[in-house]
Amino acid sequence: MSKVFFASFLLIALALGMTACDSDNGAGSRATTTPSPKMSDSDLKNAIKTRLDSDAQLKAADIGVSADADENKATLSGTVESQALRTRALELAKAAHPNLVITDKIDVKPREIERKDYTEENAREARERAKASGDTVGSSLDDAWIHTKLFAKLVTDPNTPERKINIDVVNNVVTLRGTVNSAEQKAEAERVAKSTEGVKSVKNMLKVNPAA
């Protein structure tokens, strides 16, 4: 009799244990299939702003952000001082959400520095940028300052082709090289150069090629 009782007890315990396991497995299954909360436009915008604000320069630039979570798209707008900053803003924004599509409406406008505030460090950086672009800059602070100012003017001028004009500045004399799309662009580049403070004369060696 005792053996029968003991066997019955084991069967009941085993059944209870299997029921508990099934219950746990069901709960685990339900937990993994629970859908994550839907991201709102505000959530996506805040995620992007958090990324941008992690960079001190971009935080200071206060880049505008508009977001569409349903389409997984966002638009960045505003002004930064360099192409490198614009590229960094786009990279940080894209990292805010998988497969996020970014529309770039950021303008690049280098910060103007007055001659009295222009330092040897500014000149060193200007010469490094000029060398990378194939430009020549003389050894004086004036030459580096003129190059910095003229580059900023031509980049932001809608009537000249961006980054197609080489600027050489030696002894306050500017030489423009490269290829532009029209005679009007060639004339505009020369006008901008001649109107730049500190420039003594301008040699316009730009070539016109409408197909460029």
Secondary structure, DSSP 8 states (H G I E B T S, - for coil): -HHHHHHHHHHHHHHHHHHHHHHHHHHHHHHHTS------HHHHHHHHHHHHHTSHHHHHHT-EEEEETTTTEEEEEEEES-HHHHHHHHHHHHTTSTT-EEEEEEEE------GGG--HHHHHHHHHHHHHTT--B-SSHHHHHHHHHHHHHHHH-TTS-TT-EEEEEETTEEEEEEEESSHHHHHHHHHHHHTSTT--EEEE--EE-TT-
